[in-house]
Amino acid sequence: MNAPKLRLAVVCGGYSAEAAVSRKSAANVMEHLDRERYEPTLIHIDADGWWAEVAGERRAVSREKFTVPGLPPFDGVFIIVHGTPGEDGRLQGYFELLGIPHTTGNARNMALTFHKGWTTGLLRAKGHPVAPSKEIPKGADVEGLDLELLLVGIDLPCFVKPNEAGSSVGVHRVDRVEELRAAIRAALAAESSSVLVEGFLDGREFTVGVLPDGAGGVMALPITEIISHNAFFDYAAKYEGASDEITPADLPAETTEQLQELAVAVYRDLDCAGMARVDMILMDGIPRIIEINTVPGFSAASIVPQQGAAIGLSKQDILTRVVEATVGLAKK
């Protein structure tokens, strides 16, 4: 007798500048989920409210128990909201209070990894190589900042990043001291509580997807090298074709193994779940972590599906591994 299908809510959208990317990812998830195993319903979160697409109509979602009129309760949630509230722990906390399993890390993991400064600090404390950095809190007197003091230990060029924004939204490369103050002001305005000023890492950029391996553990996917046509891997490079993405990256076998082992170690040290992607710069033979994406894109242009394809993992295979290792395991 076949097991009953899991009823999945595929949640997309959100309240950040990444909402459009999230919807593209969700469309790909809906297309490639295994219909022999799952019954998915697309749920949108936006400024107009929470609503479901059901039989060509729009139905409001009840937030009291996360239910949709006319549909049975969901067995689990596939979270594909990039940015807030899907990547900062808010949705995870909500579903955990309701007892509904989901496909990402828990609320604590997501809140930590969404904040670039907190993530960098923890990775540094655990001995992982990261760029030198300093934080500027919200409400800081930007006009009164001593820029020379701020840059002690951080050479130019450097990057100024909102601590709580993804997809390179609000990130600025700063090549001259006189550009720094304006970059800090702009980053503080980009949906963030604070700003990270981070040293420039001069090297090759790589990203490594990490997935459940289908046997109770996790595995690193083939490595992708990012060659941006712009000053760095910004929004246009990520989503508008202004970069070359080479999968698998042209690296010696021992370097490939080193980067993949580091990606898995970071995933475990940060207590991640489901799929994630670890970005790093290889500089002077040492890989340094830039950030970790705990809700990586899954659109047609996204990197994790490319990496899976390089070893014969279809989009359906990837999604099945993620769901079975999170929602499926919780339901057993």
C-alpha positions as protocol buffer text, in pm:
chain_id: "A"
residue {
  index: 1
  type: MET
  ca { x: 0 y: 0 z: 0 }
}
residue {
  index: 2
  type: ASN
  ca { x: 139 y: 339 z: -99 }
}
residue {
  index: 3
  type: ALA
  ca { x: 205 y: 593 z: 175 }
}
residue {
  index: 4
  type: PRO
  ca { x: -27 y: 896 z: 169 }
}
residue {
  index: 5
  type: LYS
  ca { x: 112 y: 1201 z: -3 }
}
residue {
  index: 6
  type: LEU
  ca { x: 250 y: 1478 z: 215 }
}
residue {
  index: 7
  type: ARG
  ca { x: 51 y: 1798 z: 186 }
}
residue {
  index: 8
  type: LEU
  ca { x: 305 y: 2077 z: 143 }
}
residue {
  index: 9
  type: ALA
  ca { x: 259 y: 2453 z: 157 }
}
residue {
  index: 10
  type: VAL
  ca { x: 520 y: 2615 z: -68 }
}
residue {
  index: 11
  type: VAL
  ca { x: 558 y: 2959 z: 87 }
}
residue {
  index: 12
  type: CYS
  ca { x: 702 y: 3245 z: -119 }
}
residue {
  index: 13
  type: GLY
  ca { x: 714 y: 3623 z: -145 }
}
residue {
  index: 14
  type: GLY
  ca { x: 791 y: 3811 z: 172 }
}
residue {
  index: 15
  type: TYR
  ca { x: 842 y: 4174 z: 264 }
}
residue {
  index: 16
  type: SER
  ca { x: 1190 y: 4243 z: 127 }
}
residue {
  index: 17
  type: ALA
  ca { x: 1344 y: 4345 z: -205 }
}
residue {
  index: 18
  type: GLU
  ca { x: 1398 y: 3973 z: -271 }
}
residue {
  index: 19
  type: ALA
  ca { x: 1026 y: 3891 z: -302 }
}
residue {
  index: 20
  type: ALA
  ca { x: 1034 y: 3875 z: -683 }
}
residue {
  index: 21
  type: VAL
  ca { x: 1327 y: 3632 z: -676 }
}
residue {
  index: 22
  type: SER
  ca { x: 1141 y: 3423 z: -418 }
}
residue {
  index: 23
  type: ARG
  ca { x: 840 y: 3389 z: -647 }
}
residue {
  index: 24
  type: LYS
  ca { x: 1062 y: 3269 z: -932 }
}
residue {
  index: 25
  type: SER
  ca { x: 1217 y: 3011 z: -700 }
}
residue {
  index: 26
  type: ALA
  ca { x: 872 y: 2899 z: -583 }
}
residue {
  index: 27
  type: ALA
  ca { x: 749 y: 2852 z: -940 }
}
residue {
  index: 28
  type: ASN
  ca { x: 1044 y: 2618 z: -1001 }
}
residue {
  index: 29
  type: VAL
  ca { x: 977 y: 2431 z: -677 }
}
residue {
  index: 30
  type: MET
  ca { x: 611 y: 2385 z: -769 }
}
residue {
  index: 31
  type: GLU
  ca { x: 706 y: 2258 z: -1115 }
}
residue {
  index: 32
  type: HIS
  ca { x: 957 y: 2002 z: -994 }
}
residue {
  index: 33
  type: LEU
  ca { x: 815 y: 1862 z: -669 }
}
residue {
  index: 34
  type: ASP
  ca { x: 740 y: 1491 z: -707 }
}
residue {
  index: 35
  type: ARG
  ca { x: 360 y: 1468 z: -740 }
}
residue {
  index: 36
  type: GLU
  ca { x: 376 y: 1097 z: -654 }
}
residue {
  index: 37
  type: ARG
  ca { x: 495 y: 1196 z: -305 }
}
residue {
  index: 38
  type: TYR
  ca { x: 359 y: 1543 z: -242 }
}
residue {
  index: 39
  type: GLU
  ca { x: 51 y: 1760 z: -287 }
}
residue {
  index: 40
  type: PRO
  ca { x: 182 y: 2118 z: -295 }
}
residue {
  index: 41
  type: THR
  ca { x: -13 y: 2441 z: -257 }
}
residue {
  index: 42
  type: LEU
  ca { x: 148 y: 2774 z: -338 }
}
residue {
  index: 43
  type: ILE
  ca { x: 116 y: 3029 z: -57 }
}
residue {
  index: 44
  type: HIS
  ca { x: 203 y: 3395 z: -108 }
}
residue {
  index: 45
  type: ILE
  ca { x: 312 y: 3632 z: 168 }
}
residue {
  index: 46
  type: ASP
  ca { x: 302 y: 3997 z: 69 }
}
residue {
  index: 47
  type: ALA
  ca { x: 188 y: 4341 z: 177 }
}
residue {
  index: 48
  type: ASP
  ca { x: -172 y: 4249 z: 88 }
}
residue {
  index: 49
  type: GLY
  ca { x: -174 y: 3954 z: 327 }
}
residue {
  index: 50
  type: TRP
  ca { x: -121 y: 3578 z: 313 }
}
residue {
  index: 51
  type: TRP
  ca { x: -308 y: 3396 z: 40 }
}
residue {
  index: 52
  type: ALA
  ca { x: -313 y: 3064 z: -145 }
}
residue {
  index: 53
  type: GLU
  ca { x: -349 y: 2977 z: -512 }
}
residue {
  index: 54
  type: VAL
  ca { x: -620 y: 2707 z: -525 }
}
residue {
  index: 55
  type: ALA
  ca { x: -784 y: 2593 z: -850 }
}
residue {
  index: 56
  type: GLY
  ca { x: -716 y: 2925 z: -1015 }
}
residue {
  index: 57
  type: GLU
  ca { x: -855 y: 3135 z: -733 }
}
residue {
  index: 58
  type: ARG
  ca { x: -710 y: 3331 z: -447 }
}
residue {
  index: 59
  type: ARG
  ca { x: -799 y: 3217 z: -93 }
}
residue {
  index: 60
  type: ALA
  ca { x: -698 y: 3393 z: 227 }
}
residue {
  index: 61
  type: VAL
  ca { x: -478 y: 3198 z: 467 }
}
residue {
  index: 62
  type: SER
  ca { x: -587 y: 3184 z: 829 }
}
residue {
  index: 63
  type: ARG
  ca { x: -279 y: 3269 z: 1036 }
}
residue {
  index: 64
  type: GLU
  ca { x: -426 y: 3127 z: 1357 }
}
residue {
  index: 65
  type: LYS
  ca { x: -345 y: 2771 z: 1253 }
}
residue {
  index: 66
  type: PHE
  ca { x: -203 y: 2825 z: 902 }
}
residue {
  index: 67
  type: THR
  ca { x: -501 y: 2677 z: 720 }
}
residue {
  index: 68
  type: VAL
  ca { x: -675 y: 2747 z: 389 }
}
residue {
  index: 69
  type: PRO
  ca { x: -1055 y: 2727 z: 351 }
}
residue {
  index: 70
  type: GLY
  ca { x: -1157 y: 2407 z: 172 }
}
residue {
  index: 71
  type: LEU
  ca { x: -819 y: 2237 z: 214 }
}
residue {
  index: 72
  type: PRO
  ca { x: -707 y: 1984 z: 475 }
}
residue {
  index: 73
  type: PRO
  ca { x: -427 y: 2088 z: 715 }
}
residue {
  index: 74
  type: PHE
  ca { x: -72 y: 2095 z: 580 }
}
residue {
  index: 75
  type: ASP
  ca { x: 178 y: 1827 z: 681 }
}
residue {
  index: 76
  type: GLY
  ca { x: 470 y: 2060 z: 630 }
}
residue {
  index: 77
  type: VAL
  ca { x: 600 y: 2378 z: 473 }
}
residue {
  index: 78
  type: PHE
  ca { x: 858 y: 2431 z: 202 }
}
residue {
  index: 79
  type: ILE
  ca { x: 996 y: 2776 z: 283 }
}
residue {
  index: 80
  type: ILE
  ca { x: 1133 y: 2954 z: -22 }
}
residue {
  index: 81
  type: VAL
  ca { x: 1099 y: 3312 z: 106 }
}
residue {
  index: 82
  type: HIS
  ca { x: 1432 y: 3492 z: 57 }
}
residue {
  index: 83
  type: GLY
  ca { x: 1485 y: 3772 z: 308 }
}
residue {
  index: 84
  type: THR
  ca { x: 1231 y: 3858 z: 577 }
}
residue {
  index: 85
  type: PRO
  ca { x: 1027 y: 3681 z: 712 }
}
residue {
  index: 86
  type: GLY
  ca { x: 1149 y: 3351 z: 565 }
}
residue {
  index: 87
  type: GLU
  ca { x: 1524 y: 3378 z: 611 }
}
residue {
  index: 88
  type: ASP
  ca { x: 1545 y: 3561 z: 944 }
}
residue {
  index: 89
  type: GLY
  ca { x: 1372 y: 3308 z: 1170 }
}
residue {
  index: 90
  type: ARG
  ca { x: 1031 y: 3474 z: 1191 }
}
residue {
  index: 91
  type: LEU
  ca { x: 839 y: 3221 z: 981 }
}
residue {
  index: 92
  type: GLN
  ca { x: 1033 y: 2938 z: 1140 }
}
residue {
  index: 93
  type: GLY
  ca { x: 933 y: 3051 z: 1488 }
}
residue {
  index: 94
  type: TYR
  ca { x: 570 y: 3077 z: 1378 }
}
residue {
  index: 95
  type: PHE
  ca { x: 561 y: 2726 z: 1229 }
}
residue {
  index: 96
  type: GLU
  ca { x: 750 y: 2580 z: 1524 }
}
residue {
  index: 97
  type: LEU
  ca { x: 492 y: 2725 z: 1764 }
}
residue {
  index: 98
  type: LEU
  ca { x: 219 y: 2562 z: 1553 }
}
residue {
  index: 99
  type: GLY
  ca { x: 406 y: 2231 z: 1542 }
}
residue {
  index: 100
  type: ILE
  ca { x: 429 y: 2228 z: 1160 }
}
residue {
  index: 101
  type: PRO
  ca { x: 763 y: 2099 z: 1027 }
}
residue {
  index: 102
  type: HIS
  ca { x: 945 y: 2301 z: 762 }
}
residue {
  index: 103
  type: THR
  ca { x: 1241 y: 2267 z: 528 }
}
residue {
  index: 104
  type: THR
  ca { x: 1496 y: 2510 z: 676 }
}
residue {
  index: 105
  type: GLY
  ca { x: 1697 y: 2545 z: 994 }
}
residue {
  index: 106
  type: ASN
  ca { x: 1519 y: 2634 z: 1316 }
}
residue {
  index: 107
  type: ALA
  ca { x: 1434 y: 2989 z: 1424 }
}
residue {
  index: 108
  type: ARG
  ca { x: 1763 y: 3031 z: 1612 }
}
residue {
  index: 109
  type: ASN
  ca { x: 1975 y: 2914 z: 1319 }
}
residue {
  index: 110
  type: MET
  ca { x: 1792 y: 3135 z: 1074 }
}
residue {
  index: 111
  type: ALA
  ca { x: 1807 y: 3449 z: 1289 }
}
residue {
  index: 112
  type: LEU
  ca { x: 2180 y: 3398 z: 1342 }
}
residue {
  index: 113
  type: THR
  ca { x: 2271 y: 3330 z: 980 }
}
residue {
  index: 114
  type: PHE
  ca { x: 2058 y: 3616 z: 848 }
}
residue {
  index: 115
  type: HIS
  ca { x: 2278 y: 3862 z: 1038 }
}
residue {
  index: 116
  type: LYS
  ca { x: 2611 y: 3883 z: 858 }
}
residue {
  index: 117
  type: GLY
  ca { x: 2799 y: 4022 z: 1156 }
}
residue {
  index: 118
  type: TRP
  ca { x: 2674 y: 3755 z: 1397 }
}
residue {
  index: 119
  type: THR
  ca { x: 2753 y: 3480 z: 1146 }
}
residue {
  index: 120
  type: THR
  ca { x: 3103 y: 3614 z: 1081 }
}
residue {
  index: 121
  type: GLY
  ca { x: 3169 y: 3647 z: 1455 }
}
residue {
  index: 122
  type: LEU
  ca { x: 3062 y: 3290 z: 1530 }
}
residue {
  index: 123
  type: LEU
  ca { x: 3259 y: 3147 z: 1239 }
}
residue {
  index: 124
  type: ARG
  ca { x: 3566 y: 3341 z: 1351 }
}
residue {
  index: 125
  type: ALA
  ca { x: 3522 y: 3207 z: 1707 }
}
residue {
  index: 126
  type: LYS
  ca { x: 3501 y: 2852 z: 1572 }
}
residue {
  index: 127
  type: GLY
  ca { x: 3828 y: 2895 z: 1385 }
}
residue {
  index: 128
  type: HIS
  ca { x: 3693 y: 2941 z: 1034 }
}
residue {
  index: 129
  type: PRO
  ca { x: 3880 y: 3195 z: 818 }
}
residue {
  index: 130
  type: VAL
  ca { x: 3677 y: 3510 z: 747 }
}
residue {
  index: 131
  type: ALA
  ca { x: 3751 y: 3865 z: 634 }
}
residue {
  index: 132
  type: PRO
  ca { x: 3843 y: 4132 z: 891 }
}
residue {
  index: 133
  type: SER
  ca { x: 3532 y: 4331 z: 977 }
}
residue {
  index: 134
  type: LYS
  ca { x: 3368 y: 4583 z: 1209 }
}
residue {
  index: 135
  type: GLU
  ca { x: 3004 y: 4656 z: 1282 }
}
residue {
  index: 136
  type: ILE
  ca { x: 2824 y: 4989 z: 1292 }
}
residue {
  index: 137
  type: PRO
  ca { x: 2498 y: 4979 z: 1489 }
}
residue {
  index: 138
  type: LYS
  ca { x: 2171 y: 5135 z: 1384 }
}
residue {
  index: 139
  type: GLY
  ca { x: 2144 y: 5485 z: 1522 }
}
residue {
  index: 140
  type: ALA
  ca { x: 2519 y: 5543 z: 1505 }
}
residue {
  index: 141
  type: ASP
  ca { x: 2635 y: 5898 z: 1439 }
}
residue {
  index: 142
  type: VAL
  ca { x: 2749 y: 5833 z: 1082 }
}
residue {
  index: 143
  type: GLU
  ca { x: 2854 y: 6193 z: 1028 }
}
residue {
  index: 144
  type: GLY
  ca { x: 3072 y: 6182 z: 1339 }
}
residue {
  index: 145
  type: LEU
  ca { x: 3245 y: 5851 z: 1263 }
}
residue {
  index: 146
  type: ASP
  ca { x: 3624 y: 5858 z: 1264 }
}
residue {
  index: 147
  type: LEU
  ca { x: 3677 y: 5683 z: 932 }
}
residue {
  index: 148
  type: GLU
  ca { x: 4052 y: 5640 z: 975 }
}
residue {
  index: 149
  type: LEU
  ca { x: 3996 y: 5466 z: 1308 }
}
residue {
  index: 150
  type: LEU
  ca { x: 3719 y: 5254 z: 1159 }
}
residue {
  index: 151
  type: LEU
  ca { x: 3954 y: 5128 z: 889 }
}
residue {
  index: 152
  type: VAL
  ca { x: 4230 y: 5018 z: 1128 }
}
residue {
  index: 153
  type: GLY
  ca { x: 4284 y: 4651 z: 1037 }
}
residue {
  index: 154
  type: ILE
  ca { x: 4064 y: 4684 z: 728 }
}
residue {
  index: 155
  type: ASP
  ca { x: 4240 y: 4786 z: 409 }
}
residue {
  index: 156
  type: LEU
  ca { x: 4081 y: 4957 z: 112 }
}
residue {
  index: 157
  type: PRO
  ca { x: 3904 y: 4858 z: -98 }
}
residue {
  index: 158
  type: CYS
  ca { x: 3642 y: 4727 z: 144 }
}
residue {
  index: 159
  type: PHE
  ca { x: 3273 y: 4636 z: 137 }
}
residue {
  index: 160
  type: VAL
  ca { x: 2990 y: 4795 z: 328 }
}
residue {
  index: 161
  type: LYS
  ca { x: 2698 y: 4556 z: 377 }
}
residue {
  index: 162
  type: PRO
  ca { x: 2360 y: 4571 z: 548 }
}
residue {
  index: 163
  type: ASN
  ca { x: 2373 y: 4300 z: 813 }
}
residue {
  index: 164
  type: GLU
  ca { x: 2020 y: 4185 z: 738 }
}
residue {
  index: 165
  type: ALA
  ca { x: 1965 y: 4192 z: 363 }
}
residue {
  index: 166
  type: GLY
  ca { x: 2034 y: 3926 z: 103 }
}
residue {
  index: 167
  type: SER
  ca { x: 2095 y: 3900 z: -272 }
}
residue {
  index: 168
  type: SER
  ca { x: 2363 y: 4171 z: -237 }
}
residue {
  index: 169
  type: VAL
  ca { x: 2091 y: 4432 z: -180 }
}
residue {
  index: 170
  type: GLY
  ca { x: 2249 y: 4750 z: -41 }
}
residue {
  index: 171
  type: VAL
  ca { x: 2609 y: 4622 z: -71 }
}
residue {
  index: 172
  type: HIS
  ca { x: 2867 y: 4881 z: -175 }
}
residue {
  index: 173
  type: ARG
  ca { x: 3231 y: 4843 z: -270 }
}
residue {
  index: 174
  type: VAL
  ca { x: 3436 y: 5134 z: -133 }
}
residue {
  index: 175
  type: ASP
  ca { x: 3770 y: 5217 z: -296 }
}
residue {
  index: 176
  type: ARG
  ca { x: 3840 y: 5556 z: -133 }
}
residue {
  index: 177
  type: VAL
  ca { x: 3796 y: 5684 z: 221 }
}
residue {
  index: 178
  type: GLU
  ca { x: 3577 y: 5970 z: 103 }
}
residue {
  index: 179
  type: GLU
  ca { x: 3324 y: 5718 z: -36 }
}
residue {
  index: 180
  type: LEU
  ca { x: 3284 y: 5533 z: 294 }
}
residue {
  index: 181
  type: ARG
  ca { x: 3043 y: 5758 z: 481 }
}
residue {
  index: 182
  type: ALA
  ca { x: 2787 y: 5764 z: 197 }
}
residue {
  index: 183
  type: ALA
  ca { x: 2811 y: 5385 z: 161 }
}
residue {
  index: 184
  type: ILE
  ca { x: 2740 y: 5341 z: 533 }
}
residue {
  index: 185
  type: ARG
  ca { x: 2439 y: 5571 z: 516 }
}
residue {
  index: 186
  type: ALA
  ca { x: 2302 y: 5381 z: 215 }
}
residue {
  index: 187
  type: ALA
  ca { x: 2356 y: 5041 z: 376 }
}
residue {
  index: 188
  type: LEU
  ca { x: 2183 y: 5148 z: 698 }
}
residue {
  index: 189
  type: ALA
  ca { x: 1883 y: 5249 z: 487 }
}
residue {
  index: 190
  type: ALA
  ca { x: 1862 y: 4905 z: 319 }
}
residue {
  index: 191
  type: GLU
  ca { x: 1628 y: 4712 z: 550 }
}
residue {
  index: 192
  type: SER
  ca { x: 1893 y: 4651 z: 814 }
}
residue {
  index: 193
  type: SER
  ca { x: 1945 y: 4715 z: 1183 }
}
residue {
  index: 194
  type: SER
  ca { x: 2322 y: 4755 z: 1147 }
}
residue {
  index: 195
  type: VAL
  ca { x: 2605 y: 4756 z: 895 }
}
residue {
  index: 196
  type: LEU
  ca { x: 2915 y: 4544 z: 845 }
}
residue {
  index: 197
  type: VAL
  ca { x: 3233 y: 4703 z: 710 }
}
residue {
  index: 198
  type: GLU
  ca { x: 3436 y: 4414 z: 575 }
}
residue {
  index: 199
  type: GLY
  ca { x: 3783 y: 4388 z: 428 }
}
residue {
  index: 200
  type: PHE
  ca { x: 3822 y: 4308 z: 59 }
}
residue {
  index: 201
  type: LEU
  ca { x: 3938 y: 3955 z: -16 }
}
residue {
  index: 202
  type: ASP
  ca { x: 4140 y: 3953 z: -335 }
}
residue {
  index: 203
  type: GLY
  ca { x: 4096 y: 3609 z: -485 }
}
residue {
  index: 204
  type: ARG
  ca { x: 3871 y: 3373 z: -678 }
}
residue {
  index: 205
  type: GLU
  ca { x: 3509 y: 3349 z: -565 }
}
residue {
  index: 206
  type: PHE
  ca { x: 3339 y: 3013 z: -519 }
}
residue {
  index: 207
  type: THR
  ca { x: 3010 y: 2887 z: -384 }
}
residue {
  index: 208
  type: VAL
  ca { x: 2927 y: 2539 z: -256 }
}
residue {
  index: 209
  type: GLY
  ca { x: 2578 y: 2397 z: -213 }
}
residue {
  index: 210
  type: VAL
  ca { x: 2514 y: 2161 z: 79 }
}
residue {
  index: 211
  type: LEU
  ca { x: 2224 y: 1915 z: 80 }
}
residue {
  index: 212
  type: PRO
  ca { x: 2094 y: 1614 z: 270 }
}
residue {
  index: 213
  type: ASP
  ca { x: 2263 y: 1309 z: 118 }
}
residue {
  index: 214
  type: GLY
  ca { x: 1955 y: 1085 z: 128 }
}
residue {
  index: 215
  type: ALA
  ca { x: 2113 y: 858 z: 388 }
}
residue {
  index: 216
  type: GLY
  ca { x: 2080 y: 1065 z: 705 }
}
residue {
  index: 217
  type: GLY
  ca { x: 2383 y: 1287 z: 651 }
}
residue {
  index: 218
  type: VAL
  ca { x: 2475 y: 1586 z: 438 }
}
residue {
  index: 219
  type: MET
  ca { x: 2691 y: 1632 z: 131 }
}
residue {
  index: 220
  type: ALA
  ca { x: 2861 y: 1911 z: -59 }
}
residue {
  index: 221
  type: LEU
  ca { x: 2766 y: 1963 z: -421 }
}
residue {
  index: 222
  type: PRO
  ca { x: 3014 y: 2040 z: -699 }
}
residue {
  index: 223
  type: ILE
  ca { x: 3174 y: 2382 z: -662 }
}
residue {
  index: 224
  type: THR
  ca { x: 3077 y: 2681 z: -876 }
}
residue {
  index: 225
  type: GLU
  ca { x: 3323 y: 2959 z: -956 }
}
residue {
  index: 226
  type: ILE
  ca { x: 3166 y: 3304 z: -984 }
}
residue {
  index: 227
  type: ILE
  ca { x: 3327 y: 3546 z: -1228 }
}
residue {
  index: 228
  type: SER
  ca { x: 3134 y: 3872 z: -1202 }
}
residue {
  index: 229
  type: HIS
  ca { x: 3132 y: 4123 z: -1488 }
}
residue {
  index: 230
  type: ASN
  ca { x: 3078 y: 4393 z: -1225 }
}
residue {
  index: 231
  type: ALA
  ca { x: 3288 y: 4513 z: -932 }
}
residue {
  index: 232
  type: PHE
  ca { x: 3154 y: 4221 z: -726 }
}
residue {
  index: 233
  type: PHE
  ca { x: 2880 y: 3955 z: -733 }
}
residue {
  index: 234
  type: ASP
  ca { x: 2597 y: 4205 z: -696 }
}
residue {
  index: 235
  type: TYR
  ca { x: 2223 y: 4176 z: -770 }
}
residue {
  index: 236
  type: ALA
  ca { x: 2274 y: 4223 z: -1146 }
}
residue {
  index: 237
  type: ALA
  ca { x: 2547 y: 3961 z: -1150 }
}
residue {
  index: 238
  type: LYS
  ca { x: 2328 y: 3716 z: -957 }
}
residue {
  index: 239
  type: TYR
  ca { x: 1997 y: 3761 z: -1138 }
}
residue {
  index: 240
  type: GLU
  ca { x: 2050 y: 3958 z: -1459 }
}
residue {
  index: 241
  type: GLY
  ca { x: 2325 y: 3758 z: -1628 }
}
residue {
  index: 242
  type: ALA
  ca { x: 2616 y: 3987 z: -1541 }
}
residue {
  index: 243
  type: SER
  ca { x: 2841 y: 3700 z: -1435 }
}
residue {
  index: 244
  type: ASP
  ca { x: 2987 y: 3371 z: -1552 }
}
residue {
  index: 245
  type: GLU
  ca { x: 2914 y: 3069 z: -1334 }
}
residue {
  index: 246
  type: ILE
  ca { x: 3144 y: 2774 z: -1397 }
}
residue {
  index: 247
  type: THR
  ca { x: 3028 y: 2439 z: -1258 }
}
residue {
  index: 248
  type: PRO
  ca { x: 3224 y: 2237 z: -1168 }
}
residue {
  index: 249
  type: ALA
  ca { x: 3497 y: 2488 z: -1093 }
}
residue {
  index: 250
  type: ASP
  ca { x: 3841 y: 2432 z: -1244 }
}
residue {
  index: 251
  type: LEU
  ca { x: 4030 y: 2342 z: -928 }
}
residue {
  index: 252
  type: PRO
  ca { x: 4281 y: 2075 z: -824 }
}
residue {
  index: 253
  type: ALA
  ca { x: 4118 y: 1776 z: -658 }
}
residue {
  index: 254
  type: GLU
  ca { x: 4269 y: 1854 z: -318 }
}
residue {
  index: 255
  type: THR
  ca { x: 4142 y: 2215 z: -329 }
}
residue {
  index: 256
  type: THR
  ca { x: 3796 y: 2097 z: -433 }
}
residue {
  index: 257
  type: GLU
  ca { x: 3790 y: 1860 z: -138 }
}
residue {
  index: 258
  type: GLN
  ca { x: 3912 y: 2135 z: 97 }
}
residue {
  index: 259
  type: LEU
  ca { x: 3636 y: 2378 z: -7 }
}
residue {
  index: 260
  type: GLN
  ca { x: 3365 y: 2112 z: 8 }
}
residue {
  index: 261
  type: GLU
  ca { x: 3474 y: 1996 z: 354 }
}
residue {
  index: 262
  type: LEU
  ca { x: 3476 y: 2357 z: 473 }
}
residue {
  index: 263
  type: ALA
  ca { x: 3123 y: 2414 z: 340 }
}
residue {
  index: 264
  type: VAL
  ca { x: 2992 y: 2107 z: 524 }
}
residue {
  index: 265
  type: ALA
  ca { x: 3173 y: 2212 z: 844 }
}
residue {
  index: 266
  type: VAL
  ca { x: 3017 y: 2560 z: 827 }
}
residue {
  index: 267
  type: TYR
  ca { x: 2669 y: 2407 z: 765 }
}
residue {
  index: 268
  type: ARG
  ca { x: 2709 y: 2186 z: 1072 }
}
residue {
  index: 269
  type: ASP
  ca { x: 2867 y: 2449 z: 1297 }
}
residue {
  index: 270
  type: LEU
  ca { x: 2579 y: 2686 z: 1227 }
}
residue {
  index: 271
  type: ASP
  ca { x: 2319 y: 2410 z: 1284 }
}
residue {
  index: 272
  type: CYS
  ca { x: 2165 y: 2437 z: 936 }
}
residue {
  index: 273
  type: ALA
  ca { x: 1901 y: 2210 z: 785 }
}
residue {
  index: 274
  type: GLY
  ca { x: 1763 y: 2148 z: 438 }
}
residue {
  index: 275
  type: MET
  ca { x: 1963 y: 2306 z: 159 }
}
residue {
  index: 276
  type: ALA
  ca { x: 2215 y: 2587 z: 198 }
}
residue {
  index: 277
  type: ARG
  ca { x: 2492 y: 2750 z: 1 }
}
residue {
  index: 278
  type: VAL
  ca { x: 2828 y: 2867 z: 136 }
}
residue {
  index: 279
  type: ASP
  ca { x: 3008 y: 3150 z: -44 }
}
residue {
  index: 280
  type: MET
  ca { x: 3384 y: 3186 z: -11 }
}
residue {
  index: 281
  type: ILE
  ca { x: 3693 y: 3352 z: -156 }
}
residue {
  index: 282
  type: LEU
  ca { x: 4009 y: 3152 z: -220 }
}
residue {
  index: 283
  type: MET
  ca { x: 4293 y: 3391 z: -135 }
}
residue {
  index: 284
  type: ASP
  ca { x: 4659 y: 3292 z: -110 }
}
residue {
  index: 285
  type: GLY
  ca { x: 4553 y: 2927 z: -104 }
}
residue {
  index: 286
  type: ILE
  ca { x: 4320 y: 2977 z: 194 }
}
residue {
  index: 287
  type: PRO
  ca { x: 3940 y: 2968 z: 152 }
}
residue {
  index: 288
  type: ARG
  ca { x: 3770 y: 3243 z: 352 }
}
residue {
  index: 289
  type: ILE
  ca { x: 3396 y: 3241 z: 420 }
}
residue {
  index: 290
  type: ILE
  ca { x: 3192 y: 3535 z: 289 }
}
residue {
  index: 291
  type: GLU
  ca { x: 2845 y: 3424 z: 396 }
}
residue {
  index: 292
  type: ILE
  ca { x: 2599 y: 3137 z: 408 }
}
residue {
  index: 293
  type: ASN
  ca { x: 2263 y: 3137 z: 231 }
}
residue {
  index: 294
  type: THR
  ca { x: 2011 y: 2931 z: 425 }
}
residue {
  index: 295
  type: VAL
  ca { x: 1729 y: 2977 z: 172 }
}
residue {
  index: 296
  type: PRO
  ca { x: 1928 y: 2967 z: -153 }
}
residue {
  index: 297
  type: GLY
  ca { x: 1757 y: 3050 z: -479 }
}
residue {
  index: 298
  type: PHE
  ca { x: 1588 y: 2775 z: -679 }
}
residue {
  index: 299
  type: SER
  ca { x: 1492 y: 2963 z: -995 }
}
residue {
  index: 300
  type: ALA
  ca { x: 1603 y: 2867 z: -1344 }
}
residue {
  index: 301
  type: ALA
  ca { x: 1908 y: 3093 z: -1297 }
}
residue {
  index: 302
  type: SER
  ca { x: 2001 y: 2963 z: -951 }
}
residue {
  index: 303
  type: ILE
  ca { x: 2324 y: 2789 z: -862 }
}
residue {
  index: 304
  type: VAL
  ca { x: 2216 y: 2491 z: -647 }
}
residue {
  index: 305
  type: PRO
  ca { x: 2017 y: 2328 z: -931 }
}
residue {
  index: 306
  type: GLN
  ca { x: 2317 y: 2378 z: -1161 }
}
residue {
  index: 307
  type: GLN
  ca { x: 2544 y: 2206 z: -910 }
}
residue {
  index: 308
  type: GLY
  ca { x: 2304 y: 1916 z: -867 }
}
residue {
  index: 309
  type: ALA
  ca { x: 2281 y: 1867 z: -1243 }
}
residue {
  index: 310
  type: ALA
  ca { x: 2661 y: 1836 z: -1260 }
}
residue {
  index: 311
  type: ILE
  ca { x: 2640 y: 1507 z: -1067 }
}
residue {
  index: 312
  type: GLY
  ca { x: 2313 y: 1385 z: -1215 }
}
residue {
  index: 313
  type: LEU
  ca { x: 2080 y: 1514 z: -943 }
}
residue {
  index: 314
  type: SER
  ca { x: 1762 y: 1650 z: -1100 }
}
residue {
  index: 315
  type: LYS
  ca { x: 1567 y: 1938 z: -948 }
}
residue {
  index: 316
  type: GLN
  ca { x: 1314 y: 1679 z: -832 }
}
residue {
  index: 317
  type: ASP
  ca { x: 1591 y: 1476 z: -666 }
}
residue {
  index: 318
  type: ILE
  ca { x: 1715 y: 1784 z: -477 }
}
residue {
  index: 319
  type: LEU
  ca { x: 1370 y: 1883 z: -358 }
}
residue {
  index: 320
  type: THR
  ca { x: 1287 y: 1528 z: -249 }
}
residue {
  index: 321
  type: ARG
  ca { x: 1605 y: 1506 z: -44 }
}
residue {
  index: 322
  type: VAL
  ca { x: 1528 y: 1836 z: 126 }
}
residue {
  index: 323
  type: VAL
  ca { x: 1166 y: 1749 z: 207 }
}
residue {
  index: 324
  type: GLU
  ca { x: 1237 y: 1394 z: 323 }
}
residue {
  index: 325
  type: ALA
  ca { x: 1522 y: 1506 z: 551 }
}
residue {
  index: 326
  type: THR
  ca { x: 1308 y: 1775 z: 716 }
}
residue {
  index: 327
  type: VAL
  ca { x: 931 y: 1740 z: 684 }
}
residue {
  index: 328
  type: GLY
  ca { x: 933 y: 1370 z: 597 }
}
residue {
  index: 329
  type: LEU
  ca { x: 1157 y: 1281 z: 889 }
}
residue {
  index: 330
  type: ALA
  ca { x: 945 y: 1486 z: 1128 }
}
residue {
  index: 331
  type: LYS
  ca { x: 627 y: 1306 z: 1018 }
}
residue {
  index: 332
  type: LYS
  ca { x: 768 y: 957 z: 1077 }
}
